[in-house]
Amino acid sequence: MAFKPERFLSCGGKCGEVEEGFDLTGSREIKMMPFGVGRRICPASGLAMLHLQYFVANLVWKFEWRAVDGDDVDLSEKPLFTVVMKNPLQAHLSSRVK
């Protein structure tokens, strides 16, 4: 029940440097396949990942993120079609650019 992004590293977070990263193509093993796998994989997945990284970087850069007052981060889950947060995270955003 903890945020551990190092679990997506190929060495499991036990190595000192970042290796290749998480495999989204399914060529080594299938853990996650957001763009399909094999011959039916999305041809624009590389472009989509670049745009996603740019989008998230701009969100982090242009806004200051804070939890809503009196609201703690609750990582409990509930199973629906996929596993979702039982109490969705709410954030208060304020612009950094003035």
Secondary structure in CASP SS format (residue, H / E / C, confidence):
PFRMAT SS
TARGET T0000
AUTHOR 0000-0000-0000
METHOD secondary structure of the structure
MODEL  1
M C 1.00
A C 1.00
F C 1.00
K C 1.00
P H 1.00
E H 1.00
R H 1.00
F H 1.00
L C 1.00
S C 1.00
C C 1.00
G C 1.00
G C 1.00
K C 1.00
C C 1.00
G C 1.00
E C 1.00
V C 1.00
E C 1.00
E C 1.00
G C 1.00
F C 1.00
D C 1.00
L C 1.00
T C 1.00
G C 1.00
S C 1.00
R C 1.00
E C 1.00
I C 1.00
K C 1.00
M C 1.00
M C 1.00
P C 1.00
F C 1.00
G C 1.00
V C 1.00
G H 1.00
R H 1.00
R H 1.00
I C 1.00
C C 1.00
P C 1.00
A C 1.00
S H 1.00
G H 1.00
L H 1.00
A H 1.00
M H 1.00
L H 1.00
H H 1.00
L H 1.00
Q H 1.00
Y H 1.00
F H 1.00
V H 1.00
A H 1.00
N H 1.00
L H 1.00
V H 1.00
W H 1.00
K H 1.00
F E 1.00
E E 1.00
W E 1.00
R E 1.00
A E 1.00
V C 1.00
D C 1.00
G C 1.00
D C 1.00
D C 1.00
V C 1.00
D C 1.00
L C 1.00
S C 1.00
E E 1.00
K E 1.00
P E 1.00
L C 1.00
F C 1.00
T C 1.00
V E 1.00
V E 1.00
M E 1.00
K C 1.00
N C 1.00
P C 1.00
L C 1.00
Q C 1.00
A E 1.00
H E 1.00
L E 1.00
S E 1.00
S E 1.00
R C 1.00
V C 1.00
K C 1.00
END
